[in-house]
Amino acid sequence: MTQRQIEIVQQSWQKVKPMMQFAGELFYQKLFLKAPAVRHLFKAPIPEQAARLAGMLTYIVSRLDKLETIMPDIQKLSASHNQYGAEPAHYEVVGACLLETLEEGLGGNWNPELKQAWADAYALLSSAMIQGQQNARVKMAS
C-alpha cells in the first residue's frame, strides 16, 4: 500500500467510527445474504460479533502505517479462524461485503481511489490471514 492509500483509509475510517456498530451489523447482514453457508461459523450474537469486527478494524486501520507491529496479532487471529472453520475461499466474499458496507456507509465520500485503497488493504490483510491459517495447519499437523 502507498502512503496515500493508508492515509485515505484511515481518514475514511474516522467517518465510519461513529456508526461502527450499525456498519458491523450491516456487514453481517450482507455476508449472510451472499453466503448463507458461513452463518454457522459465527456463534456469537450479531451485535457482539459486529462489535468485535469494529474493534479489530479500528486496531488494524490505526496501524496500517506500522504493519509489522500488528502481524503477530494477525497470526494469532488467523490461527483462531482455523478453529472456527474459516476457509481461504471465504475471504473473497468477506472482502466484497466489507467494500459494499463501506460504500454504503461512506456514501458520497466513496470514490474509485478510496475503493482501491480499501481493496488493497483488505487484500494485504486477507493474504496474511490465509498464510497464517495455512502455517497454523502445518504446525498442528506436525
C-alpha positions in Angstrom: 0.0 0.0 0.0 1.1 3.5 -0.7 1.3 6.2 2.0 -1.6 8.0 0.3 -3.8 4.8 0.4 -3.0 4.4 4.1 -4.0 8.0 4.8 -7.3 7.8 2.9 -8.2 4.5 4.5 -7.5 6.0 8.0 -9.4 9.2 7.2 -12.4 7.3 5.9 -12.4 5.0 8.9 -12.8 8.1 11.1 -16.0 8.8 9.3 -17.2 5.2 9.8 -16.3 5.1 13.5 -19.4 7.0 14.8 -21.6 4.3 13.1 -19.3 1.3 13.7 -21.9 -0.9 15.4 -24.5 -0.3 12.6 -21.9 -0.8 9.9 -20.8 -4.1 11.6 -24.4 -5.4 11.7 -24.9 -4.3 8.1 -21.8 -6.2 7.1 -23.1 -9.4 8.6 -26.5 -9.0 7.0 -24.8 -8.7 3.7 -22.4 -11.6 4.4 -25.2 -14.0 5.4 -27.3 -13.0 2.4 -24.4 -13.6 0.0 -23.0 -16.6 1.7 -25.6 -18.2 3.9 -23.4 -21.3 4.3 -21.0 -19.4 6.5 -23.7 -18.4 9.1 -22.8 -21.4 11.3 -19.2 -20.2 11.7 -20.4 -17.3 13.8 -21.5 -18.4 17.2 -21.8 -15.0 19.0 -24.9 -12.9 18.6 -24.6 -10.5 15.6 -24.4 -7.3 17.8 -21.5 -8.9 19.7 -19.8 -10.1 16.5 -20.2 -6.6 14.9 -18.6 -5.0 17.9 -15.6 -7.4 17.7 -15.3 -6.7 14.0 -15.4 -2.9 14.6 -12.8 -3.2 17.3 -10.4 -5.3 15.1 -10.8 -3.0 12.1 -10.1 0.1 14.3 -7.0 -1.6 15.6 -5.8 -2.6 12.2 -6.6 0.6 10.4 -4.9 2.7 13.1 -1.7 0.7 12.5 -1.7 0.4 8.7 1.4 2.5 8.6 3.1 0.1 11.1 2.0 -3.2 9.8 5.0 -5.0 11.3 3.6 -4.2 14.7 0.3 -5.9 14.1 1.5 -9.0 12.2 1.9 -11.1 15.4 -1.8 -10.3 16.2 -2.8 -11.1 12.7 -1.1 -14.5 13.0 -3.0 -15.2 16.3 -6.2 -14.2 14.7 -5.7 -16.3 11.7 -4.9 -19.4 13.8 -8.2 -18.8 15.7 -10.0 -18.7 12.3 -8.9 -22.3 11.7 -10.8 -23.3 14.9 -13.9 -21.5 13.6 -13.8 -23.4 10.3 -12.9 -20.4 8.1 -11.6 -21.4 4.6 -9.4 -19.4 2.2 -12.4 -19.2 -0.2 -14.5 -17.3 2.4 -12.2 -14.3 2.3 -13.4 -13.2 -1.2 -17.0 -12.8 -0.1 -16.0 -11.2 3.2 -14.0 -8.6 1.2 -16.8 -7.9 -1.2 -19.2 -7.4 1.7 -16.8 -5.2 3.5 -16.4 -2.9 0.5 -20.2 -2.8 -0.1 -20.7 -1.9 3.6 -18.1 0.8 3.4 -19.5 2.2 0.2 -23.0 2.3 1.7 -21.7 3.9 5.0 -19.5 6.5 3.4 -22.0 7.5 0.7 -20.7 10.5 -1.2 -17.3 10.1 0.3 -16.8 6.8 -1.5 -14.9 7.1 -4.8 -12.7 4.8 -7.0 -9.5 5.8 -5.3 -10.9 5.1 -1.8 -12.4 1.8 -3.0 -9.0 0.7 -4.4 -7.2 1.7 -1.2 -9.6 -0.4 0.9 -9.4 -3.2 -1.6 -5.6 -3.2 -1.4 -5.7 -3.0 2.4 -8.1 -6.0 2.6 -6.0 -7.9 0.0 -2.9 -7.4 2.1 -4.5 -8.5 5.4 -6.5 -11.4 3.9 -3.4 -12.8 2.3 -1.6 -12.6 5.7 -4.6 -14.3 7.3 -4.7 -17.1 4.7 -1.0 -17.6 5.1 -1.3 -17.6 8.8 -4.1 -20.2 8.7 -2.0 -22.4 6.4 1.0 -22.1 8.7 -1.1 -22.9 11.8 -2.5 -26.0 10.0 1.0 -27.2 9.1 2.2 -26.6 12.6 -0.7 -28.6 14.0 -0.2 -31.5 11.6 3.5 -31.9 12.5 
